[in-house]
């Protein structure tokens, strides 16, 4: 389906990007400061709530679940990439401190 195609094109591109995960804001900021030191990031409180939500139709519920499967796969891949980038960041920092 279309969602799977988008996911298949997105995941390989992610390996060439600095990846961030909202729930891991501090670690994302650490990686960004290593790979893009000019980029400033602040980790404040984020709320994701909709006080105006209403009941969904069965078709809408099925479509959300279908698309959510692709989102979950992308989220897992983003966490794996962030872990790898965090490892690179911390290794480089440790090496630079050893050379001082």
C-alpha positions in Angstrom: 0.0 0.0 0.0 0.9 3.7 -0.2 1.9 3.9 3.4 4.3 1.0 3.1 5.9 2.6 0.0 6.5 5.8 1.9 8.0 3.9 4.7 10.3 2.0 2.4 11.6 5.2 0.9 11.9 7.0 4.2 13.9 4.5 6.3 17.0 4.4 4.0 17.0 8.3 4.0 17.0 8.3 7.8 20.4 6.8 7.9 21.8 9.9 6.3 20.1 12.3 8.7 20.6 13.3 12.3 17.6 11.6 14.0 15.6 13.0 16.9 13.0 11.3 19.1 10.8 13.6 21.2 10.7 11.3 24.2 14.5 11.3 24.2 15.0 15.1 23.9 18.2 15.4 25.9 19.9 12.6 23.9 18.7 14.1 20.7 20.1 17.5 21.7 23.4 15.8 22.6 23.6 14.2 19.1 22.6 17.5 17.4 25.3 19.4 19.3 27.9 17.0 17.9 26.8 16.7 14.3 25.3 20.3 13.9 26.9 22.4 16.7 25.4 25.6 15.2 21.9 24.2 15.9 20.4 25.1 19.2 17.8 22.9 20.7 15.8 23.3 23.9 14.0 20.5 25.7 10.8 22.0 27.2 7.6 20.4 28.2 5.5 19.2 25.2 1.8 18.4 25.4 0.0 16.4 22.8 -3.7 16.5 23.7 -6.9 17.3 21.8 -9.6 18.5 24.1 -12.0 18.5 21.1 -11.7 14.9 20.2 -14.8 13.1 19.1 -15.8 9.5 18.3 -14.3 8.1 15.1 -16.1 6.2 12.4 -15.1 2.6 12.0 -13.5 3.4 8.6 -11.5 6.2 10.2 -10.4 4.0 13.1 -9.2 1.3 10.7 -7.3 3.8 8.6 -5.6 5.2 11.7 -4.5 1.7 12.8 -3.2 0.9 9.3 -1.1 4.1 9.2 0.0 3.7 12.8 1.7 0.4 11.9 4.0 2.3 9.5 4.6 5.0 12.1 5.5 2.4 14.8 8.1 0.9 12.3 9.5 4.3 11.6 9.7 5.1 15.3 11.6 1.9 16.1 14.0 2.6 13.2 14.5 6.2 14.5 15.4 5.0 18.0 17.9 2.5 16.5 19.5 5.3 14.5 19.5 7.7 17.5 21.3 5.0 19.6 23.9 4.6 16.9 24.4 8.4 16.5 24.6 8.8 20.3 27.3 6.1 20.4 29.3 8.0 17.7 28.8 11.3 19.6 30.0 9.8 23.0 32.9 8.0 21.5 34.1 11.1 19.7 33.7 13.1 22.9 35.7 10.5 25.0 38.5 10.5 22.4 38.7 14.3 22.3 38.9 14.4 26.1 41.6 11.7 26.1 43.7 13.7 23.7 43.7 16.8 25.9 
